[in-house]
Amino acid sequence: MSMPPSYPQPPADQPPTPPAYPSAAPPAYPQAPGGYPPPPVGYGAPVGSQRNMIIFVVSIILLVGAFLDLISAFGYFAASVSSTIAETLTISHGMLAVLGVLSLVGVVVMAVVGIIGIRNAANPAKAPLLVVLGIVLIAFGLVNIIVTIAATRLGAGSVLGLLLPVLFLIGALQMKKAAAAQR
């Protein structure tokens, strides 16, 4: 019977030493407190600027609304060529076509403002641009209310269409105020 090979053992009065790294090079990334690696570069908002959530959320809703208005615009155009629908709604064919064109313009405005709002929700330097876009949204909403009242005599529901533009403008003014405070 042979004995297994003996490995060097530390003296009994010293604790065992942990094994060394396979190479002498330090680890690929420095350890963060708690032993977790730091997050990859490029994730999250830059330090010092925080995303304005009002602008961000309203911009997302504007993009969704632009898609729904695109469907609505095609509905206006389809109704403008159908005499049965126009007679049922008691709206002229020309007015339905005008509503379709205004709806398409609204789609473009809402989509552009939504994209710019999402991209610049964390950029205080773009706050003046966002304020101007908020004013444009409110102006377009007022025109939409006037045309809707003139076309259908129903305007109470259209007033709710000003809610998102007003919220967008409030968020832009908050961002502008915060940008002025940082200077």
C-alpha positions, 0 to 999 in steps of 0.5 A, a space after each residue: 500500500 502506497 501513501 498519497 503524495 504529500 503536499 506542503 501544508 502551512 504550519 498549524 498556527 497560521 491560517 491557510 492562504 487563498 490561491 493566487 490569480 492564475 495570472 499576475 494581471 489584475 482583474 479586467 474591471 475594478 470591483 465596485 463596493 459589494 463585489 459587483 462589477 460596475 455597469 457598462 459605459 453608456 447606460 443611463 442618463 449622464 450624471 448631473 442631468 436627469 430626464 424630465 419625466 413629464 416631457 418623456 411620458 407626454 412625448 410617448 403618448 404623443 407618438 401613440 396619438 400620432 399613430 391613432 390620428 393617422 388611422 383617423 385621417 384615413 377614415 376622414 378621407 374615406 368618409 369624404 368620398 362616401 356620400 352615405 357617411 357624409 350625409 349621416 354625419 351631416 358634414 360636407 365632403 369638403 369639410 371631411 377632406 379638410 379634417 383629413 388634411 388637418 389630421 395628417 398635419 397633426 400626425 406630423 406635428 405630434 410625431 416630430 414633437 414626440 421624437 424631439 421630446 423623447 430625445 431631449 427629455 434629459 438635455 436642459 440645453 434644449 429647454 427653449 426649443 421644447 418650450 416653443 414646441 409646447 406652444 406650437 402644440 397648444 396653438 395646433 390644439 386650439 385650431 383643432 378645437 375651432 375646426 371641430 366646433 365649426 364642423 360638428 358643433 361638438 367641442 366639449 371633448 376637444 378641450 381635453 385635447 389641450 391636456 397633453 400640450 399643456 403638460 408638455 409646456 409645463 414640463 418644458 418650463 420646469 426644465 428651462 427653470 432647472 437649466 437656469 438654476 444650474 448656471 
